[in-house]
Amino acid sequence: MFETEILARTQFAFTVAYHYIYPPLSIGVVTGIVMEFEFGTNWATYSTYVGDVFGSALAAEGIFAFALESGFLGVLLFGWNKVSPKVHFRI
């Protein structure tokens, strides 16, 4: 039992570290969905008790993150000639 808990925490720690570093640097990393699945599989009992409160916060974060990422990507792709070159990291 103890080894399973350590493995679950280690798995989630690697996922959170990857999610914390790479999505701000590059758009399209979908580790947030993996984290939500890990909540359900690794901590099913915890999710049962706090799911009503914590689930809405996860859903809002997913919607806001998707809206910001898609808006930013839209500016980069469709506004290529309308924004300054610094936005595209070209000098």
N, C-alpha and C positions, 0 to 999 in steps of 0.2 A: 504494500500500500504506500509506504513512504517513498519508495523508488519511483512509483508512478506519479506521485505528486511532484517530485523533483523534476522528472522528465517533462511533465506538463508545464511547469513554471519555466524551465529552460527553453522549451519550444516557444512559449509565448514571449519570453524575453528577447529571443532572436527576431521574432516577427515584429515586435514593437520597435526594436532598435533599427531594423531595416525600414520600417514604416516612418520612423521619426527622421531618418536621414535622407532617404531617396525621393519621396514625393515632392518635397520642396525644391530639389535640384532638377528633377525631371518629371514631366507630366506623363501619367499613364501607368504608374505602379499601383497595382490593385491589392496591396497587402491589407487594406482596411476590411475587405470582404473576408479574407482569410482570418483576420482577428475576430470577426463576429462569429465565424464558424467555430473557432477555438473556444470562445466563450460557451457556446452550446455543447461542444463535445468534451472539453476538459473540465468545465465547471458547470455541469448541468444542474446540480442542486442549488448552487449560488444563483444561476440564471433564473431558476424557478421562483426564488424569493424576491429578487430585485429586478426581474425582467420588466415589470410594468413601469418602473421608474427609469431604469437604466436603458431600456430599449428605445424609449422616445428620444433620449439624448444621442444615442448611436444613430438613429434614423436622421435626426436633424443634422448631425455632423456629416453624415454621408451626403445628404442633399446639398448642404452648403458647400462642402468640398467639391462636389461634382459641378455645381453652378459656377464656382470660382475658376476651377480648372477649365471647364468648357468655354467660359467667357474669355479667359486669358489666351487659350488656344485660338479662339475666333479672332481676337485682336491680332495675334501673330500671323495667322494665315490670310485672313481677308483684309487686314490692314497693312499688308507688307509695304506698300508705297505711301501709306498715310501716316505712319509713325516714324520717329527718328531712328536712325541706324543703331543707336545705343540700346534700344529696346530689343533688337535682334542680336545683340552682342557682336555687331560688326562695326568696324571703325573706318 
